[in-house]
Amino acid sequence: MVREIDGERYCVNAEPKFRACSGGNTGGKGVGCLDHEAFPTKRRTTMKVFKNIALLASLIGLLSLAAFAGNTSGTLNVTLSVSNSCAVASGGAVAFGAYDPAVVNSSTGVNLTQTGNFQMTCTNGATATVLMDQGKNPGSSSTLAVPVRQMSDGASHVLGYQLYTSSARNTIWDGATGISETGTGAAQTIQVFGTIPKGQSVPANSYSDQITITLSY
């Protein structure tokens, strides 16, 4: 039997195949048979696949063009400034302990010395001048440049002492010149060297003073 599909003529054999045919009862048109298993169906399927691929490629091309249409570019500047800053932590101290005016620290004895510290923090690279004032109970001749520091028992008794910039104790830590420190951006522990001169005859009691530390940067 001959069938015409999509302008082609086919005949069906006993096997489940189509044949492209020539000759036979075809109304004058030559039909020849060529074995081709399910050829018409496969051919239509292949054609549809190619059409779908072509359509998809076209859509991708259009979408790509639309995605880049009208694009432009510019710049954004991001800026800030870093200022030098410093701070002194509370809680620093020089704790001398016990002073013995009768024996150990008498006029024939020795000075009482002690080392204390405080913490300061400055911006990395910032240079600060560290100053110490005269305290709460300065002597009558005391100045910022030459402080005369005294501890008091809260009544009428005072005990003289001094703070120095190094363990050699030859430079008084004053409120005019001070010392220079360079910040690291982290807390720095600064040592303070104290001395209570021997030979001060004071009554037994608790003595104290308070120093204000100033950072100039």
HUZI-V584916 format. One record per residue. N is the residue number from 1. PHI is phi as a letter, one per 40 degrees, with the letter a starting at -180 (999 if undefined). PSI is psi in radians with two decimals (999 if undefined). D_FIRST is the distance of its C-alpha to the first C-alpha in whole Angstrom. Layout:
BEGIN
n	phi	psi	d_first
N	PHI	PSI	D_FIRST
N	PHI	PSI	D_FIRST
END
This chain:
BEGIN
n	phi	psi	d_first
1	999	2.43	0
2	b	2.36	4
3	b	2.48	7
4	b	2.12	10
5	b	2.14	13
6	f	0.71	17
7	g	0.01	16
8	b	2.61	14
9	b	2.36	10
10	b	2.61	8
11	b	2.67	5
12	b	2.17	6
13	c	-3.10	8
14	c	-0.52	10
15	c	2.80	13
16	c	1.15	13
17	b	2.76	12
18	b	2.58	10
19	b	2.36	10
20	c	2.19	11
21	b	2.76	10
22	b	2.57	12
23	g	3.10	12
24	g	-2.90	10
25	c	1.42	9
26	b	0.29	10
27	g	0.63	13
28	g	-0.20	15
29	c	2.39	14
30	c	2.41	14
31	b	2.15	11
32	b	2.49	12
33	c	2.27	11
34	b	2.11	13
35	d	2.29	14
36	a	1.73	15
37	c	2.09	16
38	f	0.62	15
39	c	-0.81	16
40	c	-0.75	16
41	c	-0.77	18
42	c	-0.67	20
43	c	-0.77	20
44	c	-0.72	21
45	c	-0.76	24
46	c	-0.73	25
47	c	-0.71	26
48	c	-0.71	27
49	c	-0.80	30
50	c	-0.70	31
51	c	-0.73	32
52	c	-0.70	34
53	c	-0.75	36
54	c	-0.73	36
55	c	-0.74	38
56	c	-0.73	40
57	c	-0.69	41
58	c	-0.77	42
59	c	-0.72	44
60	c	-0.72	46
61	c	-0.74	47
62	c	-0.72	48
63	c	-0.66	50
64	c	-0.75	52
65	c	-0.69	53
66	c	-0.61	54
67	c	-0.55	56
68	b	-0.04	58
69	c	2.24	59
70	g	0.17	62
71	c	2.57	64
72	a	3.04	67
73	a	2.77	70
74	a	-2.92	74
75	b	2.73	76
76	b	2.08	78
77	c	2.30	82
78	b	2.07	83
79	b	2.79	87
80	a	2.97	90
81	b	2.53	93
82	b	2.14	95
83	b	2.59	99
84	c	2.42	101
85	a	2.60	102
86	a	2.73	105
87	a	2.60	106
88	b	2.27	108
89	c	2.45	107
90	c	2.75	110
91	h	-0.10	112
92	c	2.67	113
93	a	2.73	117
94	b	1.86	120
95	b	1.82	121
96	c	-0.46	124
97	g	-2.32	125
98	b	2.37	129
99	b	2.26	132
100	b	1.60	135
101	c	-0.27	138
102	c	-0.59	141
103	b	-1.32	140
104	c	-0.77	136
105	b	0.43	136
106	c	3.11	140
107	c	-0.40	142
108	b	0.04	142
109	c	-2.40	138
110	b	2.76	135
111	c	2.64	133
112	c	2.13	130
113	b	2.67	127
114	a	2.67	123
115	b	2.34	119
116	b	-2.96	117
117	a	2.94	114
118	a	2.92	112
119	b	2.45	108
120	b	2.67	107
121	b	2.25	103
122	b	2.72	103
123	d	2.46	100
124	d	2.12	99
125	g	-0.18	101
126	c	2.36	103
127	c	2.21	107
128	b	2.43	109
129	c	2.17	113
130	b	2.05	114
131	b	2.58	117
132	b	2.32	119
133	c	-2.95	122
134	c	-0.20	126
135	g	-3.09	125
136	c	-0.28	126
137	b	0.93	130
138	c	2.67	131
139	c	2.92	134
140	c	-0.50	136
141	c	0.16	136
142	c	2.46	132
143	b	2.95	130
144	c	-0.64	126
145	c	-0.59	127
146	b	1.39	129
147	c	2.43	129
148	b	1.73	131
149	c	2.51	129
150	a	2.45	130
151	c	2.61	129
152	b	2.65	131
153	c	0.12	132
154	g	-0.10	131
155	b	-2.12	135
156	b	0.15	137
157	b	2.37	137
158	b	2.69	134
159	b	2.03	133
160	c	2.52	133
161	a	3.00	130
162	a	2.65	127
163	b	2.43	124
164	b	2.84	123
165	c	-0.23	120
166	a	2.96	120
167	c	-0.32	122
168	c	-0.38	124
169	f	0.79	126
170	b	-0.07	127
171	b	2.01	125
172	c	2.39	125
173	c	1.83	122
174	b	-3.06	123
175	b	0.23	122
176	b	-0.76	122
177	b	-0.86	121
178	g	-2.70	119
179	b	2.88	116
180	b	2.35	113
181	b	2.51	110
182	b	2.20	106
183	c	2.67	103
184	b	-0.09	100
185	g	-0.17	98
186	b	2.94	99
187	c	2.35	102
188	b	2.36	105
189	c	2.11	108
190	b	2.22	111
191	c	2.57	114
192	b	2.36	118
193	b	2.05	121
194	b	2.66	124
195	a	2.35	128
196	b	2.02	130
197	c	2.57	134
198	c	2.93	136
199	g	0.40	140
200	c	2.00	139
201	c	1.70	141
202	b	2.65	139
203	c	2.75	139
204	c	2.30	136
205	i	-3.14	133
206	c	2.27	129
207	b	2.52	129
208	a	2.87	126
209	a	2.91	125
210	b	2.24	122
211	b	2.40	120
212	c	2.17	118
213	c	2.28	116
214	b	2.32	114
215	b	2.11	111
216	b	2.10	112
217	b	999	108
END
